[in-house]
Amino acid sequence: MKKLFLFLALGAFLASCGGKKEEKKEGFEVSRTKTEEKKAQTTEGVPVDLTNKGIGPIKSVSFADEIDTEMAARGEAKFNAICVACHMVDQRMIGPAMEGVYERRSPEWVMNMILNPDKMLREDPIAKALLKEYNNAIMLNQNLSEAEARDLAEYLRTL
């Protein structure tokens, strides 16, 4: 009888140590791997297009070889006053990072997005894709003049 009891005790001990029992907890779970995979997919979802000029009043923008420092300084001041609520220079935030924007978008597209975000978000395919990628966070119309938008465009060249 002692042997049977010892045998059962040993079997129970091995059974309890051998299997890994998972407890189901209420709430939600965060998985960084899934988030990183999702970011990679959404970033690829918005194409780079330097030929799209956007929808709005700006049909042509030509940059001088040298950056106009006075214009860029005015643009930086305007950026720091109104744009930093949603955009960082080198990181995604509510909106895309601005560093290297002219490697992804034409100057005309950028200025039309600054001046005419409502119509761009309704009609421009890239603006629609960006809206989707950034969780439908719309860019508000800041009612800037073309001169102020051009100052911002010049500042963005410095990034």
C-alpha positions in Angstrom: 0.0 0.0 0.0 2.9 2.4 0.8 4.4 1.7 -2.6 1.1 2.5 -4.3 0.7 5.7 -2.4 4.4 6.7 -3.1 3.8 5.9 -6.8 0.7 8.1 -7.0 2.3 10.9 -5.1 5.3 10.8 -7.5 3.0 10.7 -10.5 1.0 13.7 -9.3 4.2 15.6 -8.6 5.6 15.0 -12.1 2.2 15.8 -13.7 2.1 19.2 -11.9 5.6 20.2 -12.9 5.5 19.0 -16.5 2.8 21.0 -18.1 2.7 24.7 -18.4 -0.7 26.0 -17.4 -1.6 29.4 -18.8 -3.9 31.7 -16.9 -6.3 33.8 -18.9 -6.3 37.3 -17.6 -9.0 39.8 -18.3 -8.1 43.0 -20.2 -5.9 43.4 -23.2 -2.4 42.4 -24.1 0.2 44.4 -25.9 2.5 42.7 -28.3 5.4 44.8 -29.6 6.1 42.4 -32.5 2.7 42.9 -33.9 2.9 46.7 -33.6 6.2 46.8 -35.4 4.9 44.6 -38.2 1.8 46.8 -38.6 4.0 50.0 -38.8 6.1 48.5 -41.5 3.0 47.7 -43.5 1.3 51.1 -43.1 4.5 53.0 -43.9 4.7 51.1 -47.2 1.0 51.8 -47.9 1.7 55.5 -48.7 3.6 55.7 -52.0 6.4 58.2 -52.6 5.3 60.4 -55.5 7.3 63.4 -56.6 5.1 64.0 -59.7 1.8 64.6 -57.8 1.4 68.4 -57.4 -1.8 68.1 -55.3 -5.0 70.0 -55.5 -5.0 73.7 -54.9 -3.7 77.0 -56.1 0.0 76.1 -56.3 0.8 74.8 -59.8 4.6 75.5 -59.8 7.3 76.1 -57.1 10.9 76.6 -57.9 13.5 76.6 -55.2 16.7 78.6 -55.6 19.9 76.7 -55.2 20.7 78.5 -52.0 18.2 78.5 -49.0 16.8 81.9 -48.3 17.6 82.2 -44.6 15.2 85.0 -43.9 12.3 83.1 -45.5 13.4 79.9 -43.7 13.5 81.7 -40.3 10.0 83.0 -40.8 8.9 79.5 -41.8 10.6 78.0 -38.7 8.8 80.5 -36.5 5.4 79.6 -38.1 6.2 75.9 -37.9 7.0 76.2 -34.2 3.8 78.2 -33.6 1.2 76.1 -35.4 2.7 72.8 -36.8 4.5 71.3 -33.8 1.1 70.4 -32.3 0.9 67.6 -34.8 4.3 67.3 -36.6 7.8 66.7 -35.3 10.9 67.2 -37.4 12.3 63.7 -37.2 9.5 61.5 -35.7 6.0 60.4 -36.5 3.4 62.0 -34.2 -0.2 62.8 -35.0 1.1 63.6 -38.5 4.2 62.5 -40.4 7.7 63.6 -39.6 8.8 66.6 -41.8 12.4 65.7 -42.2 13.0 64.7 -45.8 9.5 65.6 -46.9 10.8 66.7 -50.4 12.2 63.2 -50.9 8.6 61.9 -50.7 6.5 64.8 -52.0 6.8 67.6 -54.5 7.1 71.2 -53.3 3.7 72.0 -55.0 2.0 69.1 -53.1 3.4 70.2 -49.8 2.3 73.8 -50.3 -1.2 72.7 -51.5 -1.5 70.5 -48.5 -0.6 73.5 -46.3 -3.0 75.9 -48.1 -5.8 73.5 -49.0 -5.9 70.5 -46.6 -9.7 70.1 -46.8 -9.9 69.6 -50.5 -6.6 67.6 -50.5 -7.9 65.1 -47.9 -11.1 64.7 -50.0 -9.6 64.3 -53.4 -5.9 63.7 -53.5 -5.0 60.0 -53.3 -1.8 60.5 -51.3 -3.5 62.8 -48.8 -6.2 60.1 -48.4 -3.6 57.4 -47.8 -1.9 59.6 -45.2 -5.2 60.2 -43.5 -5.8 56.5 -43.3 -2.3 55.8 -42.1 -2.5 58.4 -39.3 -5.9 57.1 -37.9 -8.1 59.7 -39.7 -6.4 62.6 -37.9 -7.2 65.4 -40.3 -4.9 68.3 -41.0 -6.7 71.5 -40.0 -6.7 74.5 -42.4 -4.6 77.2 -40.7 -5.8 79.8 -43.3 -2.2 80.8 -44.2 -1.3 83.1 -47.0 0.7 81.8 -50.0 3.6 83.8 -48.7 3.4 82.1 -45.3 3.1 78.7 -46.9 6.2 79.5 -49.1 8.1 80.5 -45.9 7.2 77.1 -44.4 8.2 75.3 -47.6 11.6 77.0 -47.4 12.0 76.0 -43.8 11.2 72.4 -44.6 14.1 72.5 -47.1 16.5 73.0 -44.1 15.4 69.8 -42.4 
